[in-house]
Amino acid sequence: DAPICDALPSCYSVEDGCICDTTTTETVGYASAASISSSDDILATLNIGAADPSTFDSGVYTMIGECVPGVLVHSKYAAATCTDPLAMDTIFQVSDSYGRTRFIKNVISTVQIDSTSASFRTPVHFIDYLNRNLRDMYHETDAVLDSYFYHPTHAPFLAVRMIQRFGVSNPSPSYVERVVASYEAGQHGTIGSGKYGDLGAMIAAILLDDESREVVLDMDPSHGHLREPLLKISGLLRSLEAGLYAPLSVPFIDPSVSKSIGQMPYRVP
């Protein structure tokens, strides 16, 4: 709140927040290759990406080798060795758990709030605040979409909803786990491309899984597909062969009915 903000020497309150003076510092992530334990260590520690070293002019970057299993190190201007000190402009080339090749700069950027001990990692952005251009906007949009697509919760979230659309409203955790595994591997048996995010592999895993095909599960009252409230009513009306006396008019559902069943037309339950 405002009193706490104004009590800090480097901050002052405004109508919708608190503005503070800050200092940004950059430090070397890894001083030497010997301090790197694994590629996962790099992915967990460093957060600033880099361009592919091969896109620079010849001689700017030199690959000095696989200093750590799964980690290729690219040194700038000097043909160093794995035992030499690493600079902030060193680029690490690693593969993540999804098989993507990642280029990461050997730098840690931290924002320090002046006159306090509070600090945080510098937020990542692509767009220059002073000279905005369309290219950077495309890059930032692409990065945002990638963060959604490769987020750890993406596959389970999508798997549950796809299973529900294909006939099982309350899938078991193991069923969801098997579908997620096929989606992430991009393969279910002989179906799929072998790449992360293959919807064909996901659908095959849903339809061919024992939980969706086992007849004995039909005896379980909690198994199966729960129809939406509005579809239940429309199904009942069809079974009664209900019709309209005025076929040219648009049918109208009383709002009180929609509230009682828990779903409005064209809305989710």
ZIMO-V669444 format. One record per residue. N is the residue number from 1. PHI is phi in radians with two decimals (none if undefined). PSI is psi as a letter, one per 40 degrees, with the letter a starting at -180 (none if undefined). BURIAL is b if it has 9 or more other ideal C-beta (glycine too) atoms within 8 Angstrom, else e. Layout:
<<N | PHI | PSI | BURIAL> <N | PHI | PSI | BURIAL>>
//
This chain:
<<1 | none | i | e> <2 | -1.05 | d | e> <3 | -1.03 | d | e> <4 | -1.15 | d | e> <5 | -1.10 | d | b> <6 | -1.20 | d | b> <7 | -1.30 | e | e> <8 | -1.42 | h | b> <9 | -1.04 | d | e> <10 | -1.76 | e | b> <11 | -2.23 | i | b> <12 | -2.56 | i | e> <13 | -1.52 | i | b> <14 | -2.21 | i | e> <15 | -1.03 | d | e> <16 | -2.05 | f | e> <17 | 2.94 | a | e> <18 | -2.37 | h | b> <19 | -1.96 | h | e> <20 | -2.25 | i | b> <21 | -1.33 | h | e> <22 | -2.32 | i | b> <23 | -2.28 | h | e> <24 | -1.76 | h | b> <25 | -2.14 | i | e> <26 | -2.13 | h | e> <27 | -2.28 | i | e> <28 | -1.22 | h | b> <29 | -1.23 | d | b> <30 | -2.26 | h | b> <31 | -1.29 | d | e> <32 | -2.67 | i | b> <33 | -1.16 | d | b> <34 | -1.16 | d | e> <35 | -1.50 | e | e> <36 | -1.62 | h | b> <37 | -1.55 | d | e> <38 | -2.94 | i | b> <39 | -1.17 | d | b> <40 | -1.11 | d | e> <41 | -1.09 | d | b> <42 | -1.13 | d | b> <43 | -1.11 | d | b> <44 | -1.44 | d | e> <45 | -1.72 | d | e> <46 | -1.74 | i | b> <47 | -2.22 | e | e> <48 | -1.84 | h | b> <49 | -1.36 | i | e> <50 | -2.49 | i | b> <51 | -1.31 | i | e> <52 | -1.04 | h | e> <53 | -0.98 | d | b> <54 | -1.24 | e | e> <55 | -1.44 | e | e> <56 | -1.41 | i | e> <57 | -1.07 | i | e> <58 | -1.02 | h | e> <59 | 1.63 | e | e> <60 | -1.24 | d | e> <61 | -2.10 | i | b> <62 | -2.21 | h | b> <63 | -1.39 | h | b> <64 | -1.65 | e | b> <65 | 2.18 | a | e> <66 | -1.58 | g | e> <67 | -1.21 | d | b> <68 | -2.30 | i | b> <69 | -0.89 | h | e> <70 | 1.49 | e | e> <71 | -2.21 | h | b> <72 | -1.66 | h | b> <73 | -1.91 | h | b> <74 | -1.98 | h | b> <75 | -1.81 | i | b> <76 | -1.57 | h | b> <77 | 1.22 | d | e> <78 | -1.93 | h | e> <79 | -1.42 | g | e> <80 | -1.51 | a | e> <81 | -2.12 | i | e> <82 | -1.16 | e | e> <83 | -1.59 | e | e> <84 | -1.37 | i | b> <85 | -1.08 | i | e> <86 | -1.77 | i | b> <87 | -1.75 | i | b> <88 | -1.19 | d | b> <89 | -1.54 | e | e> <90 | -1.17 | i | b> <91 | -2.04 | h | b> <92 | -1.72 | h | b> <93 | -1.95 | h | b> <94 | -2.37 | i | b> <95 | -1.96 | h | e> <96 | -1.53 | a | b> <97 | -1.18 | e | e> <98 | -1.68 | e | e> <99 | 1.49 | e | e> <100 | -1.42 | h | e> <101 | -1.43 | h | e> <102 | -2.02 | h | b> <103 | -1.95 | h | b> <104 | -2.22 | h | b> <105 | -1.42 | i | b> <106 | -1.44 | g | b> <107 | -2.54 | i | b> <108 | -2.05 | h | b> <109 | -1.87 | h | b> <110 | -2.23 | h | b> <111 | -1.78 | h | b> <112 | -1.89 | h | b> <113 | -1.38 | h | b> <114 | -1.00 | i | b> <115 | 1.14 | e | e> <116 | -2.40 | i | b> <117 | -1.67 | e | e> <118 | -1.37 | h | e> <119 | -2.65 | i | e> <120 | -2.72 | i | e> <121 | -1.19 | h | e> <122 | -1.06 | h | e> <123 | -1.09 | i | e> <124 | -1.41 | h | e> <125 | -2.65 | i | e> <126 | -1.88 | d | e> <127 | -1.49 | h | e> <128 | -1.20 | h | e> <129 | -1.17 | d | e> <130 | -1.68 | d | e> <131 | -2.12 | g | e> <132 | -1.30 | i | e> <133 | -2.54 | i | e> <134 | -1.12 | d | e> <135 | -1.02 | d | e> <136 | -1.14 | d | b> <137 | -1.15 | d | b> <138 | -1.09 | d | e> <139 | -1.09 | d | b> <140 | -1.18 | d | b> <141 | -1.08 | d | e> <142 | -1.10 | d | e> <143 | -1.17 | d | b> <144 | -1.12 | d | e> <145 | -1.10 | d | e> <146 | -1.10 | d | e> <147 | -1.14 | d | e> <148 | -1.23 | d | e> <149 | -1.15 | d | e> <150 | -1.74 | e | b> <151 | -1.18 | i | e> <152 | -1.03 | d | e> <153 | -1.56 | e | e> <154 | -1.10 | d | b> <155 | -1.09 | d | b> <156 | -1.09 | d | b> <157 | -1.06 | d | e> <158 | -1.19 | d | b> <159 | -1.08 | d | b> <160 | -1.06 | d | b> <161 | -1.23 | d | e> <162 | -1.21 | d | b> <163 | -1.07 | d | b> <164 | -1.12 | d | b> <165 | -1.29 | e | e> <166 | -1.86 | f | b> <167 | 2.00 | e | e> <168 | -2.21 | h | b> <169 | -1.31 | d | e> <170 | -2.24 | g | e> <171 | -1.19 | i | b> <172 | -1.30 | i | e> <173 | -0.99 | d | e> <174 | -1.20 | d | e> <175 | -1.12 | d | b> <176 | -1.07 | d | b> <177 | -1.09 | d | e> <178 | -1.18 | d | b> <179 | -1.18 | d | b> <180 | -1.06 | d | b> <181 | -1.06 | d | b> <182 | -1.19 | d | b> <183 | -1.14 | d | b> <184 | -1.26 | d | b> <185 | -1.39 | e | b> <186 | 1.24 | f | b> <187 | -2.67 | h | b> <188 | -2.36 | h | b> <189 | 1.15 | b | e> <190 | -1.70 | e | e> <191 | -1.76 | h | e> <192 | 2.19 | i | b> <193 | -1.65 | e | e> <194 | 1.43 | e | e> <195 | -1.98 | i | e> <196 | -0.98 | h | b> <197 | 1.50 | f | e> <198 | -1.38 | h | b> <199 | -1.20 | d | e> <200 | -1.08 | d | b> <201 | -1.15 | d | b> <202 | -1.13 | d | b> <203 | -1.12 | d | b> <204 | -1.09 | d | b> <205 | -1.12 | d | b> <206 | -1.20 | d | b> <207 | -1.37 | d | b> <208 | -1.73 | e | b> <209 | -1.26 | i | b> <210 | -1.03 | d | e> <211 | -1.17 | d | b> <212 | -1.64 | e | b> <213 | -2.07 | e | e> <214 | -1.24 | h | e> <215 | -1.17 | d | e> <216 | -1.09 | d | e> <217 | -1.22 | e | e> <218 | -1.14 | e | e> <219 | -1.37 | e | e> <220 | -1.44 | h | e> <221 | -1.13 | e | e> <222 | -1.58 | e | e> <223 | -1.68 | i | e> <224 | 2.07 | a | e> <225 | -1.94 | h | e> <226 | -1.56 | h | e> <227 | -1.34 | i | e> <228 | -1.17 | i | e> <229 | -0.93 | d | b> <230 | -1.18 | d | b> <231 | -1.24 | d | e> <232 | -1.07 | d | b> <233 | -1.17 | d | b> <234 | -1.12 | d | e> <235 | -1.15 | d | b> <236 | -1.10 | d | e> <237 | -1.13 | d | e> <238 | -1.14 | d | e> <239 | -1.11 | d | e> <240 | -1.55 | e | e> <241 | 0.97 | f | e> <242 | -1.21 | i | e> <243 | -2.46 | i | e> <244 | -1.82 | h | e> <245 | -1.28 | d | e> <246 | -2.05 | g | e> <247 | -1.11 | e | e> <248 | -1.52 | e | e> <249 | -1.58 | i | e> <250 | -1.58 | h | e> <251 | -1.12 | i | e> <252 | -2.23 | h | e> <253 | -1.77 | h | e> <254 | -1.01 | h | e> <255 | -0.97 | d | e> <256 | -1.14 | d | e> <257 | -1.18 | d | b> <258 | -1.07 | d | b> <259 | -1.21 | d | e> <260 | -1.28 | d | e> <261 | -1.60 | e | b> <262 | 1.52 | e | e> <263 | -2.72 | h | b> <264 | -1.62 | i | e> <265 | -0.99 | h | e> <266 | 1.14 | e | e> <267 | -2.14 | i | e> <268 | -1.29 | i | e> <269 | -1.03 | none | e>>
//
